[in-house]
Amino acid sequence: MTIQSNVSLKALHTFGINVQARQLATFQDQDSLAEILAAYPDGHRLILGGGSNILFTQDFDGLVLKNEVMGIETIAEDDNYVYIKVGAGENWHRFVQHCIRQDLGGVENLSLIPGCVGASPMQNIGAYGMEIKEVFQELEAYHLGDGALQAFSLNDCAFGYRESVFKNKCKDQFVILNVTFRLRRAPIFNTTYGAIEQELERMGVKDLSVKAISDAVINIRSSKLPDPAKIGNAGSFFKNPVVSAAAFAKLSAAHPGMPAYPAEQEPYLSSVSGDQGEAEDVAGDAGAPMKLAAGWLIEQCGWKGYRKGDAGVHERQALVLVNYGNATGKEIYDLSQEILESVQKKFGVTLEREVNII
Ligand SMILES: Cc1cc2nc3c(=O)[nH]c(=O)nc-3n(C[C@H](O)[C@H](O)[C@H](O)COP(=O)(O)OP(=O)(O)OC[C@H]3O[C@@H](n4cnc5c(N)ncnc54)[C@H](O)[C@@H]3O)c2cc1C
């Protein structure tokens, strides 16, 4: 067991903020996690995966537990599905590629999402019309209070749009150690979302496959989203707000052309892409809640491309806040607060941060 003191976290999260942790330890399995916790039974703790959904606003005065639980294993198969158990520390995209190589369907639209498998249930990651809840079978998590291992079914996880029980009722109580996914032998292709169809056509794809869809998603994401290796960011900073049908009717009357989606659709990439042409301006079923494109609202308030010092709003993606080099987490947070207030003032809509603020 190695526990380091006063460690820089700059390279361990995608915003690249220069903060320190009082202690940092890595764990590879349940036993090494238990050993660390026995040595440090009290104080603040933070479970860290790839650090791609975190904004540190100050040094972390506690123990950061870096998850390095590895392994990708097929544990069961039947006529329709293959069940794959994945260590929480595995890179998400590496797992997606593993499925693509075996021609298994269900995660191809989620290609190239940064971060680790263990964090994927935290906010029910989603993109291009898919969310992990559609392939989720179960997970095992370690209870930080009594050290017991607990299994969570789909129902237990209470998945919603960028939500799960782990962000609510069970917040800060569990360390996810592994997740089991249920992949389809006969994939159901979903190409209707965003620019996938156009990209497949541009690629000259004749026979649809999970590989072709994954490649299309990779191409689109690479051309539209800023690479955290080049410019610090955590993807979409805010969630897309959901409003009632009545509220949407008023908003769209006051702001013609305001894009919105029936709330059950998955709008991550359309909103983050900055390509507002992808958003449908639809009324939806009477009474059905509507999801607004947070990126559009932010852009309408004039923030796109804004920069103050090294904190800014990406020039192509108004939903992505960026660190141009030496911004502090507080500067990025303050900017997000200014954005939130201006959207509230102009549209009367309250944005909610998607990124975890530490
Ligand atoms: C360029 C870019 C694009 C992105 N695109 C998308 C997208 O399309 N869709 C989407 O949904 N997200 C997207 N994201 C956000 C991010 O990739 C996901 O939220 C991802 O799942 C975070 O994984 P991580 O390992 O980096 O989590 P971290 O940032 O390390 O952690 C996130 C939260 O989960 C907790 N946590 C992490 N691991 C565990 C664990 N094992 N047990 C318990 N708690 C844990 C942490 O304490 C923290 O609260 C994007 C981010 C970037 C930078």
The ligand as an SDF file (V2000), in Angstrom:
LIG
                    3D

 53 58  0  0  0  0  0  0  0  0999 V2000
  -14.3660   15.9360  -23.9210 C   0  0  0  0  0  0  0  0  0  0  0  0
  -15.4020   15.3000  -23.0200 C   0  0  0  0  0  0  0  0  0  0  0  0
  -16.5460   14.7490  -23.5730 C   0  0  0  0  0  0  0  0  0  0  0  0
  -17.5180   14.1550  -22.7540 C   0  0  0  0  0  0  0  0  0  0  0  0
  -18.6160   13.6010  -23.3440 N   0  0  0  0  0  0  0  0  0  0  0  0
  -19.5740   13.0220  -22.5760 C   0  0  0  0  0  0  0  0  0  0  0  0
  -20.7250   12.4270  -23.1760 C   0  0  0  0  0  0  0  0  0  0  0  0
  -20.8690   12.3860  -24.3900 O   0  0  0  0  0  0  0  0  0  0  0  0
  -21.6630   11.8940  -22.3540 N   0  0  0  0  0  0  0  0  0  0  0  0
  -21.5240   11.8820  -20.9890 C   0  0  0  0  0  0  0  0  0  0  0  0
  -22.4140   11.3690  -20.3100 O   0  0  0  0  0  0  0  0  0  0  0  0
  -20.4230   12.4220  -20.4010 N   0  0  0  0  0  0  0  0  0  0  0  0
  -19.4640   12.9910  -21.1450 C   0  0  0  0  0  0  0  0  0  0  0  0
  -18.3520   13.5480  -20.5650 N   0  0  0  0  0  0  0  0  0  0  0  0
  -18.2160   13.5010  -19.0970 C   0  0  0  0  0  0  0  0  0  0  0  0
  -17.3530   12.2990  -18.5660 C   0  0  0  0  0  0  0  0  0  0  0  0
  -16.5910   11.7480  -19.5980 O   0  0  0  0  0  0  0  0  0  0  0  0
  -18.2300   11.1940  -17.9740 C   0  0  0  0  0  0  0  0  0  0  0  0
  -19.0300   11.6980  -16.9460 O   0  0  0  0  0  0  0  0  0  0  0  0
  -17.3810   10.0310  -17.4020 C   0  0  0  0  0  0  0  0  0  0  0  0
  -18.2110    8.9580  -17.0400 O   0  0  0  0  0  0  0  0  0  0  0  0
  -16.5630   10.4440  -16.2060 C   0  0  0  0  0  0  0  0  0  0  0  0
  -15.6910    9.3770  -15.9090 O   0  0  0  0  0  0  0  0  0  0  0  0
  -14.3960    9.5890  -15.0260 P   0  0  0  0  0  0  0  0  0  0  0  0
  -13.8080    8.2560  -14.7580 O   0  0  0  0  0  0  0  0  0  0  0  0
  -13.5050   10.5860  -15.6550 O   0  0  0  0  0  0  0  0  0  0  0  0
  -15.0560   10.1730  -13.6920 O   0  0  0  0  0  0  0  0  0  0  0  0
  -14.4340   11.2020  -12.6700 P   0  0  0  0  0  0  0  0  0  0  0  0
  -14.4320   12.5780  -13.2580 O   0  0  0  0  0  0  0  0  0  0  0  0
  -13.1400   10.6920  -12.1340 O   0  0  0  0  0  0  0  0  0  0  0  0
  -15.5240   11.1330  -11.5050 O   0  0  0  0  0  0  0  0  0  0  0  0
  -16.8200   11.6390  -11.7280 C   0  0  0  0  0  0  0  0  0  0  0  0
  -17.6490   11.4480  -10.4460 C   0  0  0  0  0  0  0  0  0  0  0  0
  -17.8290   10.0710  -10.2040 O   0  0  0  0  0  0  0  0  0  0  0  0
  -17.2490    9.6800   -8.9490 C   0  0  0  0  0  0  0  0  0  0  0  0
  -16.6420    8.3760   -9.1950 N   0  0  0  0  0  0  0  0  0  0  0  0
  -15.7470    8.0730  -10.1690 C   0  0  0  0  0  0  0  0  0  0  0  0
  -15.4620    6.7680  -10.1410 N   0  0  0  0  0  0  0  0  0  0  0  0
  -16.1600    6.2240   -9.1120 C   0  0  0  0  0  0  0  0  0  0  0  0
  -16.2950    4.9170   -8.5590 C   0  0  0  0  0  0  0  0  0  0  0  0
  -15.6040    3.8840   -9.0580 N   0  0  0  0  0  0  0  0  0  0  0  0
  -17.1010    4.7370   -7.4920 N   0  0  0  0  0  0  0  0  0  0  0  0
  -17.7990    5.7700   -6.9720 C   0  0  0  0  0  0  0  0  0  0  0  0
  -17.7260    7.0310   -7.4450 N   0  0  0  0  0  0  0  0  0  0  0  0
  -16.9270    7.2550   -8.5010 C   0  0  0  0  0  0  0  0  0  0  0  0
  -16.2480   10.7740   -8.6100 C   0  0  0  0  0  0  0  0  0  0  0  0
  -16.0370   10.8670   -7.2260 O   0  0  0  0  0  0  0  0  0  0  0  0
  -16.9510   11.9880   -9.2010 C   0  0  0  0  0  0  0  0  0  0  0  0
  -17.9410   12.4520   -8.3040 O   0  0  0  0  0  0  0  0  0  0  0  0
  -17.3440   14.1350  -21.3520 C   0  0  0  0  0  0  0  0  0  0  0  0
  -16.1660   14.6790  -20.7910 C   0  0  0  0  0  0  0  0  0  0  0  0
  -15.2080   15.2480  -21.6190 C   0  0  0  0  0  0  0  0  0  0  0  0
  -13.9470   15.7930  -21.0000 C   0  0  0  0  0  0  0  0  0  0  0  0
  1  2  1  0
  2  3  1  0
  2 52  2  0
  3  4  2  0
  4  5  1  0
  4 50  1  0
  5  6  2  0
  6  7  1  0
  6 13  1  0
  7  8  2  0
  7  9  1  0
  9 10  1  0
 10 11  2  0
 10 12  1  0
 12 13  2  0
 13 14  1  0
 14 15  1  0
 14 50  1  0
 15 16  1  0
 16 17  1  0
 16 18  1  0
 18 19  1  0
 18 20  1  0
 20 21  1  0
 20 22  1  0
 22 23  1  0
 23 24  1  0
 24 25  2  0
 24 26  1  0
 24 27  1  0
 27 28  1  0
 28 29  2  0
 28 30  1  0
 28 31  1  0
 31 32  1  0
 32 33  1  0
 33 34  1  0
 33 48  1  0
 34 35  1  0
 35 36  1  0
 35 46  1  0
 36 37  1  0
 36 45  1  0
 37 38  2  0
 38 39  1  0
 39 40  1  0
 39 45  2  0
 40 41  1  0
 40 42  2  0
 42 43  1  0
 43 44  2  0
 44 45  1  0
 46 47  1  0
 46 48  1  0
 48 49  1  0
 50 51  2  0
 51 52  1  0
 52 53  1  0
M  END
$$$$
